[in-house]
Structures are given as C-alpha cells and as structure tokens.
Amino acid sequence: MSDELWTIEQLPERVAALLAENYDGQRNGRVRELPNGRAIRWYTTIGLVDRPAAHRGRTALYGRRHLLQIVAVKKLQASGHSLAEIQLVMMGATDAKLAELAGAPIRTEGFWRERAVAPAPPEPAGTGRDTVRVVPTVRLNDSVTVVLDAAERVPDAEELAEIEAAAAPLLDLLARLGLAPTTGEDDQ
C-alpha cells in the first residue's frame, strides 16, 4: 500500500478515509471538508503539497506523502489556522512529521506503526501562545529547496547570489544521479 499511487480524482476519497477517524470537521463555512482537484492543484502551486510523484501519460499520480500533506492541511484548517500559518508549519516537514500532523500511521523500517496521536498544532497567531516559527528557505530549482532551519533571518540578495553559485555543483550532481531533474535553462 505504501507504493500505491492515485489520480487527483481518487485522492479525495483517500483523504476522506484518513479523516474518518479523529476529525471534527471544518469550523469555517468557507473551507471545504474535502479538497477537490482544483484545491489540490492550488495547494501544489503554493507549496503545501508536493508536485505529483509520477505521470501516466497526461495523468498526474499522487502517493502517500501527498495524502498526508492534504490531511494535515485539513486538520490544521479545522483548528483555525490560515493557509499561511499552515505553510510555515509544514515547510520542510518529513513524512513522520506529516503523519503526526495528520494523525496517521507512521512508516518505520518498511512497516506502518500504530496510528500516532497527533500533537496539538500550534495556536493561531495572536493568541499569545504562538509556537509557529518562520523558517527561511531557498528554492534552488523546481525540485530542490534548502531549509535554513537554524537561520534567524532571510538571506539578502547578495547572500542569495552566493548560495545560488555554490549550489550549482550540487544541482548538477543531483541531476546526474537522477535525484533532481534539470530545469531546462538551455531552452532559452
């Protein structure tokens, strides 16, 4: 089941199955209970959901990580968080962190552990108990983002230029290894 892929039409039913347990629904009437294909595409555009795992012809295919990302978004929305706050919480999240946020089984060493109890998500901004922290990231290309977890500020323009120059050999290596596709810069 961990390697199973779904189309964008099949993904909402998987989301519904994971939300069937431990989910009280949305409080905001403007937020859908289940995302449709358009919402999933929007989540991908704004970085809440990764790009599709694969394509079969023109059909995009999504896997377990995508499922966890969407369920985490819906649960955090139900807790009153805005999409901007959710982006901060989920930025650079591992599969284990997404599973915690989604209250889903966590994969360890090829097996799924029992359902994890999701920790309380951070309080919405302005409540006095903020635990959300902005973590700067640098997008090196369409498939590689560096998370600067220890940084306390966003790099300035000169620093970004230095990072970009230093990252070029890493991006070349990742492309050669097939771990990050090239961006097609030579097409111009």
Secondary structure as GFF3:
##gff-version 3
##sequence-region A 1 188
A	DSSP	alpha_helix	11	19	.	.	.	ID=ss1
A	DSSP	alpha_helix	37	45	.	.	.	ID=ss2
A	DSSP	beta_strand	54	56	.	.	.	ID=ss3
A	DSSP	beta_strand	59	61	.	.	.	ID=ss4
A	DSSP	alpha_helix	64	78	.	.	.	ID=ss5
A	DSSP	alpha_helix	83	90	.	.	.	ID=ss6
A	DSSP	alpha_helix	95	102	.	.	.	ID=ss7
A	DSSP	beta_strand	105	108	.	.	.	ID=ss8
A	DSSP	beta_strand	111	115	.	.	.	ID=ss9
A	DSSP	beta_strand	137	141	.	.	.	ID=ss10
A	DSSP	beta_strand	144	147	.	.	.	ID=ss11
A	DSSP	alpha_helix	157	176	.	.	.	ID=ss12
A	DSSP	three_ten_helix	185	187	.	.	.	ID=ss13
###
